[in-house]
């Protein structure tokens, strides 16, 4: 990738997209196409085609999508499956038709079965039933990676896919109605500390185990595979380490300075018992995550403190 290459970041305003933009700029790339959601509706075929016709990107980072936690997935299943399938289908197809040299599609570890062997290898895909609380999002993301494989196979289009584990970092969504577990915890513990609350109540039992990847590490992985990988096989990306939600809560409480009681509402769903990715394929290519979970949470919390008056769910 030449420093002056035309690079389109689809979803540049989101958690991942903003990290990809930061990383590309830090690496010396200057010709970035990063329209906002208001400037380009990624679910509108005419708008997508007009953009590709006019801008002619050479490389595409497809990191856009509708995302959220268990509550959002359960409440808006139609929105999740419709919007994510539309975004992927329209962007991948237009990228092929307008001569893009390479496209990276970002999926999710939600694609794997609920009871997949741990850690989950790429070969676990479609071997058994999905986790019901996020199956709509998962099916959409499976559709995206399969589109990349199909276009790769039929047309020789260089479309590759990464499946990241749970993400967090600067630019995250802290709205308790739609956020993922880690930013939701940061918000809850921060609010409790500020109001002097003696207790924070969290969903589930705290027993499920999860893996978390700092978003700037993911951005680094995205650029790494754009430079070094052309295979049809999608790749997992994560840290290769997990911890229980209870352990995560204790770590977040420590970072935010909350010293009260943590209570667990066991009547609410836990979701998948464990989600840990096997990242050996990506590591064998020479990439490994750099940021520890404790350091990443501190960076995320500091960003929240600096921006909480204006960010989603922060007011």
N, C-alpha and C positions, 0 to 999 in steps of 0.2 A: 504493500500500500504506500503510494507516494504521498508526501506531506501535503500536496496540493490536490489530492483526489477528492472528488465530490462525494461526500458521505452524508447519507440521510439517516437520522435517528428518529424512528417512528415511536413516539411516546416520550419525547425529550423532556417534558415537564414533570414526569413521574419520578418515583424513587429511583428506579434503575436508569431511566433515560437521563436524568440529571447527572448521575454518577458517570455514565458513559461519556457525556459531553465534557465533564470535568477531566476525565482521564484522557480523552482524545486531545483536548487542548493542552494538557500537561505534556503529552507526547509529541507536540509540535504540529498537529493537524489543524489547518486553518480554514478549510473550505467546508464548513459544517452546515448542513441543512437541518434545522431544528425547529420546525413550525410548532406553534402552540395548538392546543385543541380547538381554540376559536378560529385559528387560521386554516386548519385542515382537519376536516371530519373524516377519520379513518374508517368509518362505517358507510361512507358515501362513495359509490363506485365512480361517479362522474368526477368528483373532486379528486379522488386518488389518481385517476387516469390523467386529468389535467395537470396535476402536480408532476407526475413522472414525465409527461410530454414536455413540460416547460423546463424542469430542473435537471433532468437526465442524470440522476445519481449513478455513481459507479459502484458504490458499496452501500448496503442497507443493514442497519441494526434494528431488527423488528422486536422492540422491547415494550411495546404498548399493550394494553389490555385492561379489562375490568377485573379488579382484584379485591379481596376482602377475606375476613375470617369466617368462622362457623356461622355466626349470626347472619352475616350478609349473604353467604351462599345459600342458607336455608330460606331466607326471606325473598330473595330475588333470583330464583333459579332460571327463569326465562331470560332475564337481562344478562346473566353470566354466560349462558350458552350462546345466545344470539350475538351479543357484541363481540365476544372473543372469536367466534367462528368467522364473522364478517370481517373483522380487522385482518386476521391471518389470511383468509382467502383472497381478499382484494389486494393486499400489499404483495403477497407472494406471486400472484398471477401477474400483476402489473410489473413487478420487478423483472420477471422473465420476459414479458412481451416488450419491454422498453430497454432491454439490453444491459441490465445490471450485471456486473462482473461476479459479485458474490453477495449472498444474503445470509445473515445470522438470525435465526428465529429462537426466541427465548420461551421455553416452556415452564414446567413446574414439576416438583417431585410428587405432586398430587396425582400424577398420571398412573402411579403404581397401585396395585391392589392393596386393600386394607390389611390383609394378612400375609403380605409378601415376606419372604425370608429376609432377615436382617444380617448385615447391611444389604440394601437393595441394589442389585446389579441392573444394568440396562436390559438384560435378558428377562427380567421379571415382567415386562410390559405385557398386558393382556393375558396373563396366566390365570387370573381369578377375579372375583368381584371387587369393585371400587369401594372406597369409604363413602357411605350414603350422604354424609353431610357436605361433601364437596364434589359429588359426581358430575354435576353440570359443568363446572369449571374444568374438571379433569377431562371429560369427554371433548370439550372444546380444544384443550391443549394437545390431546392425542391427535385430534384432527389436524392441527397445525404441523406437528412433527411428521405425520404421515404425508401431508402435502409436500413438505420439503423432500422426503424420500421419493415420492412419486415423480415430482418434477426433476429431481436428480436422475432418476432411473430412465424416465421417458425422454426427457429433453437434454440431458447432460447439463442441466442448470446447477450451478455451484451453490446449493442451498444447504446449510448445515444447521444443526439444532443443539442447544444446551438445555439441560434440565437442572435448574438450581434448587437447592434446599431452601428452607425458610430464610427470608432476607430481612435486614433491618439496617438503619443508618440515617444519616442526614437527609432530610426531605421526606421522611416517612409520614404515614397517615396516622394521626393520633386521635381520630374520632372514635369514640368508644362503640358507636353503632356499626362501624364498618372496618375497623382496624384489625390487624393480626395480633397475635398474643403478646409479643415483646413490646411494641409501642403502646399497646393498651395497658400493659403493666406499668410502663414508665409514667403514663398519664395518671393512672389510678394512684400509684404511690406518691407521685408529686402532689396531686390534689389533696390526698390525705394528710401529707406533711404540712401543706400550706394551711389547711383548715383545722389542724390539730386533732384529726380523727384518731381514735384509738385502735381502729380495726379496718382492714381492707378485705373485702369478700371477693374471691376469685372463682371462676367456673370450674366444675369437675372435681376430681380427687387429687390432682397434682401428680398422679403417678405416670401418665404418659411421658415418653422420652422424645425429645426433639433435637434437631441439629440446626444451628443458625450460622449464616454466612454474612459477613459485613459487606454492604452493597458496593463499596469501592473495590473490594477484592473481586467481586463478581465482574465489575467493569474491566478490571485487569484481565480476567479470564476471557471475557468477550473479545478483547483486542488480541489476546494471545492466540485464540483459535482462528480468528480472522486471518492472522498471519501464518499460522502453522498447521491448519487442519482442513482437509477437503473431503472427508469421508461421508458416506451416506448414513452411517451409524450415528445416532445421536449420542451425546456424552453427558454424564452426570457431572455436576460441579457443586462442591461443598467443602467442608473441613474434614470430614471423616470421623468427627467426634460428636457425641450427643450428651444430653443431661436431662434429668427429669424436670417437669414443669415446676415442681416444688423447689428444686434446686435453683431454677431460673428465678423464681419469685424471690428467694432469699438473696440472690445476687443483685437483682434490681432494687430491692429494698435497701440493701447496703449502699449502692451507688447513689440513690436518691436521698438517703438519710432518713428514711422512714423507720421508726423504732417500735411501732405498735404491733398488734397481733395480725397474723395472716389467717383468714378463715376460708374454708373450702365448701362451696355449695355443690354437694355430690349429686343433687337432683338434675344438674345441668350436664350436657354430654361432654365426654372427654375427647371424642374423635378417635383417630387411629391410635392404637396402643403405643406404637413406636415407628419413627420414621428416621432412618439413618441411611445415607447414600454410600454405596461403594464407589469411590472416586479414583480407583486404581487406573482406569483407562486414561483419564485426563492427566493424572500424575505421571504416568509412564511417558507422556509427551513432554513433560518438563515443567508443568505448572502446579503450584501449591499455594493455598491460602496463607496470608501473612499476618492477619490481624487476630489477636486473641479475643475471646468473647468479652472478657472483663474490660479490655481496652476499647472495644467497639461500643459497648454499652455506655461507657463514660463519654466517648465522643458523641454518641447519639443524644445523650441527656444534655450535654453542654449545648448542642445545637438546638434542642428543644427549648432550653432556658433562654437562648438568644432570640428565638423566633416565635415563642408560644402565643404571643398576642395576635399573630397574623396567620398562623398555619392552620390546616384543617384540624378541627377538634381541639385546638389549643386554647381558645378563648374561654 
